[in-house]
């Protein structure tokens, strides 16, 4: 495997791990944690509690779907689907 291929694999693995971590963190955050995040975001843009919770849940699902897609691509490449 070439060094560029190794770097690409490491990058996709990092995207997989980080998106899985952030997705689970956003989905299963407590309301106190969400309120702390919202107070940080309020400096730049205002969101109501309900809208911010919806936004974090949507972002969490988006990150999890991204992780699943990257995992699918890695498994597909290991099986030999890109011939």
N, C-alpha and C positions, 0 to 999 in steps of 0.2 A: 504494500500500500504506500502510496506517495505521501510526502509530508503535507501536501495540500488536502489530500483525502482524510488524513488523520485530523488536521485542524478543522475540517468541515464536520467530521463526526463528533469531535469534542464540542464544537459550537452547537450542533443540534442536540447533543445530550444536555448541555447547559440550558438550552431553551426548554427542553422537556422537564428538567428538574425544577427550574425556577417557575415555569408556568403552573406546574402541578402544586408547588408550595403556595404560590400566591392565590391560586384558585381555591384551594382548601381553606386557606386563611381567610379569604374574603367571604366564603360561604358559611363558615362556622364561627364567625366572629360574634362576640357578645355585644349587646347594645351599648355597654359602657365603652368598649373598644371602638365601636363605630362612632360614638359621640366624640371621642378623642380625635379620631381621624377627621370628623366633620369640622371640629373646631380649628384644625390646621388648614383645612380647605376653605373655611369661611373667610380667611384673609384675602383670598383671590376671587371666590365666587360663592354666592349664597345658595344653599340647598336646604329644603325642609327635611325633617327627620325621615319621613316616609319616603320621600324621593331619593334621599341619600342611601337608605337601606335598599331600595329597589336598584339603584345604580350599582351598589357593591355586589348585590346578588347577580346582576347581569354580567358584571365584570368577572366575578368568580366563575360563572358558567362558561364565559368566553375563554378564560384562561384554561379551564379544564378541557374544553373542546380542542383548544390549541395543543395541549399536552397529548391528548388522544390522537390527534392528527399526526403529530411528530412521531409518536410511538408507532403508529401505523406505517409511516414512511420508513422508519428504521427497520421494522420487521420485514416489510416488503423488500427492502434492499438486501437484507440478510438472506431471505429466501431466494432471491434472484429474480425479482419481478422487473428489473430494469434492463432486461436483455434485449 
